Amino acid sequence: MFYELAASTWGEEEKAAVEAVLASGRYTMGEQVAAFEREFADYFGAAHGIMVNSGSSANLVAVAALAHKAERPLRRGDEVIVPAISWATTYHPLQQYGLKLRFVDVELETLNMDVAKLEAALTPRTRAIVPVSILGNPAGLDVIRAFADAHGLYVLEDNCESMDAELNGRKTGTFGDLNTFSFFFSHHISTMEGGMILTDDRESADLCRCLRAHGWTRDLAPDTSLYQRASSDHFEAYRFILPGYNVRPLEMEAAVGRRQLEKLPGFTAARRRNLALFQKLFAGDERFIIQKENGKSSAFCFTVILNPARRPDREKVFAALKEADIGFRIITGGCFLRHDVLKYYDYDIVGRIENAYTAHDLGFFVGNHPFDLTPQIERLRDVLDKACD
Ligand SMILES: Cc1ncc(COP(=O)(O)O)c(C=O)c1O
């Protein structure tokens, strides 16, 4: 395809890392995972990193950890404020833990949760906010953090789409009490499948380590607050204290992640160069609403929303993109309220949802990759210009 939605960023280093793990004979969670967790946490200045087998699992384990905290755990029926646009597995763990979602509309320009609506979203039962920075563009995380602190709410930052983005000089994925990342194919770094939770809170980190692997104690240091070690090593080797999962990562994934992390600053710089061109070619053209940066985007992809005021014909645009061999898709998971799965959810809508529907109905995104896309972005501009004349 001329302009791909997704592309590999692996070089010889990543393949060699996989080979080395194969040669070692140790495939599941071991020293590569431990090293990657340390290096990844250091990159973001976090105290603890817990790697899991996907970003979805990171969200699941993070919600489970908040539900098992010794003090002020999340309980069934508690309310969580969420944006109307995100990926399905931002929301599913909240549903699975019996939480009630309060959907807040997004801003049409940033595609992130409209923080002006936080006050209206708050009720006496609100216990947490799940901000999501969409496609590399930082959400209003500073405002959300301050709001959460003022009202005693947890912040679970789903940063699965925005690794290496920055707001006021601080990296996204560091504003939450727990912060999640995805290393899926074509994300900012890719380990095949993979995810990470970052936190500065030791108890939350221990809960995640335990919940990630069967709910057993084996991966916890002796000074953990989660349980008292018994004298029998025989029992301790298989001691279960939480209703956990097995969402452990593989050594191959972590070994690849270490090589990719070394390349991340270069990847982000290349993505941002493409973003600069995209912005130059599309900004100021009132036919197209493109994502307005809040802080520094890490430019996962480029969104285009056809301006509703001009009564656009999206099918005509889609046909032109197909004809030009340009890949495109729905923005993240679209407006979540449009999905059938919602019938399983306990939820409320805060005020009116309009922008998320507009993005769903009139928007799409094209890919961005950590290498020069000048010809692709120029062709995109050309095709859209003609399709929307
Ligand atoms: C916002 C968001 N959360 C969670 C995920 C899930 O990540 P994964 O595909 O690694 O399970 C994604 C996937 O891209 C995402 O965009």
PDBQT file of the ligand as one rigid body, heavy atoms in Angstrom, charges set to zero:
ROOT
HETATM    1  C1  LIG A 401      -6.573   4.089  24.526  1.00  0.00    +0.000 C 
HETATM    2  C2  LIG A 401      -6.243   2.629  24.426  1.00  0.00    +0.000 A 
HETATM    3  N1  LIG A 401      -6.321   1.874  25.526  1.00  0.00    +0.000 NA
HETATM    4  C3  LIG A 401      -6.014   0.558  25.506  1.00  0.00    +0.000 A 
HETATM    5  C4  LIG A 401      -5.596  -0.055  24.335  1.00  0.00    +0.000 A 
HETATM    6  C5  LIG A 401      -5.307  -1.518  24.344  1.00  0.00    +0.000 C 
HETATM    7  O1  LIG A 401      -3.986  -1.833  24.049  1.00  0.00    +0.000 OA
HETATM    8  P1  LIG A 401      -3.624  -3.289  23.483  1.00  0.00    +0.000 P 
HETATM    9  O2  LIG A 401      -3.992  -3.318  22.045  1.00  0.00    +0.000 OA
HETATM   10  O3  LIG A 401      -2.153  -3.404  23.712  1.00  0.00    +0.000 OA
HETATM   11  O4  LIG A 401      -4.403  -4.275  24.277  1.00  0.00    +0.000 OA
HETATM   12  C6  LIG A 401      -5.507   0.685  23.164  1.00  0.00    +0.000 A 
HETATM   13  C7  LIG A 401      -5.058   0.044  21.912  1.00  0.00    +0.000 C 
HETATM   14  O5  LIG A 401      -4.516   0.623  21.035  1.00  0.00    +0.000 OA
HETATM   15  C8  LIG A 401      -5.839   2.061  23.199  1.00  0.00    +0.000 A 
HETATM   16  O6  LIG A 401      -5.799   2.811  22.076  1.00  0.00    +0.000 OA
ENDROOT
TORSDOF 0
